[in-house]
Amino acid sequence: MSKFIQTARGCGFRFVYLFGSFISGKESPNDIDLIWVYRDGSLESLRPACRELINYATMKARWNWDMFCCSDNQAIIADLLTAFRKSKAGTKRGIIKIDLERFEGLIL
């Protein structure tokens, strides 16, 4: 995961949110769920390595990630986080936010 975080930082992504079984109490989580947050208007100028990080089909096939991305619009982020805070069973689940600009982690 650290390789991807470093690549994301180099791409100018702002945050990554991790959730799902990867951060649960499961002994063997089967995938990683994440949301890349990019600066609004910056997608058009991304390098190929950066575009690969936000290509759902590529990340799912290569790494078994369920990956989403969105701009740094706070309303969109809030809606996504509200939706992903609930598991399929309806229980509340944690989300880890990593600030790629400062490279600090925060548990939400």
C-alpha positions as CSV (number, residue, x, y, z in Angstrom):
1,M,0.0,0.0,0.0
2,S,2.8,2.4,0.7
3,K,4.0,2.3,-2.9
4,F,0.5,3.4,-4.0
5,I,0.4,6.2,-1.4
6,Q,3.8,7.5,-2.6
7,T,2.5,7.4,-6.2
8,A,-0.7,9.2,-5.2
9,R,1.3,11.9,-3.5
10,G,3.4,12.4,-6.6
11,C,0.2,12.7,-8.6
12,G,-1.1,15.5,-6.5
13,F,-4.0,13.6,-4.9
14,R,-5.1,15.2,-1.7
15,F,-6.5,12.3,0.4
16,V,-7.2,8.6,0.4
17,Y,-9.9,7.1,2.5
18,L,-9.6,3.4,3.4
19,F,-12.5,1.3,4.6
20,G,-14.1,-2.1,4.4
21,S,-12.6,-5.4,5.5
22,F,-9.0,-4.1,5.1
23,I,-9.4,-2.1,8.3
24,S,-11.8,-4.4,10.1
25,G,-11.0,-7.0,12.6
26,K,-11.0,-9.7,10.0
27,E,-7.9,-12.0,10.1
28,S,-7.7,-12.2,6.4
29,P,-9.4,-9.3,4.7
30,N,-10.1,-10.1,1.0
31,D,-9.9,-6.7,-0.5
32,I,-9.2,-3.0,0.0
33,D,-11.9,-0.4,-0.4
34,L,-10.7,3.2,-1.0
35,I,-11.6,6.6,-2.3
36,W,-8.9,8.8,-3.9
37,V,-9.6,12.5,-3.6
38,Y,-8.1,14.7,-6.3
39,R,-8.0,18.5,-6.7
40,D,-11.0,19.7,-8.6
41,G,-10.2,20.2,-12.3
42,S,-6.9,18.2,-12.2
43,L,-8.0,15.0,-13.8
44,E,-7.3,16.2,-17.3
45,S,-3.6,16.7,-16.6
46,L,-2.8,13.4,-14.9
47,R,0.1,11.4,-16.1
48,P,-0.6,7.8,-17.2
49,A,0.7,6.3,-13.9
50,C,-1.7,8.6,-12.1
51,R,-4.7,7.7,-14.3
52,E,-4.0,4.0,-13.6
53,L,-4.6,4.6,-9.9
54,I,-8.1,5.9,-10.6
55,N,-9.0,3.3,-13.2
56,Y,-11.5,1.0,-11.5
57,A,-11.1,-2.0,-13.8
58,T,-7.3,-1.9,-13.7
59,M,-7.2,-1.7,-9.9
60,K,-9.8,-4.4,-9.4
61,A,-8.1,-6.8,-11.8
62,R,-4.6,-6.2,-10.6
63,W,-5.1,-5.7,-6.8
64,N,-8.7,-6.6,-6.0
65,W,-9.4,-3.0,-4.9
66,D,-12.9,-1.6,-4.9
67,M,-11.8,1.9,-5.7
68,F,-13.7,5.2,-6.1
69,C,-12.5,8.7,-6.8
70,C,-13.9,12.1,-6.5
71,S,-12.9,15.8,-6.5
72,D,-12.2,17.6,-3.3
73,N,-15.7,19.0,-3.3
74,Q,-16.7,18.7,0.4
75,A,-20.3,18.0,-0.2
76,I,-19.5,15.0,-2.5
77,I,-16.9,13.7,0.0
78,A,-19.5,14.0,2.9
79,D,-22.1,12.0,0.9
80,L,-19.6,9.3,0.0
81,L,-18.4,9.0,3.6
82,T,-21.9,8.8,4.9
83,A,-22.7,6.0,2.4
84,F,-19.5,4.0,3.1
85,R,-19.7,4.3,6.9
86,K,-22.4,1.6,6.9
87,S,-21.6,-2.0,6.1
88,K,-23.7,-4.2,3.9
89,A,-25.2,-5.6,7.2
90,G,-26.1,-2.0,8.2
91,T,-23.6,-1.7,11.0
92,K,-21.3,1.3,11.4
93,R,-17.7,0.8,10.2
94,G,-14.6,2.9,10.5
95,I,-12.9,4.9,7.8
96,I,-9.2,5.8,7.8
97,K,-8.3,9.1,6.2
98,I,-4.7,9.6,5.0
99,D,-3.7,13.2,4.2
100,L,-1.4,12.8,1.2
101,E,-0.3,16.4,1.4
102,R,0.9,15.9,5.0
103,F,1.0,12.1,5.0
104,E,-0.7,11.9,8.3
105,G,-3.3,9.3,9.2
106,L,-6.5,10.0,11.1
107,I,-9.2,7.5,12.1
108,L,-12.7,8.8,11.4
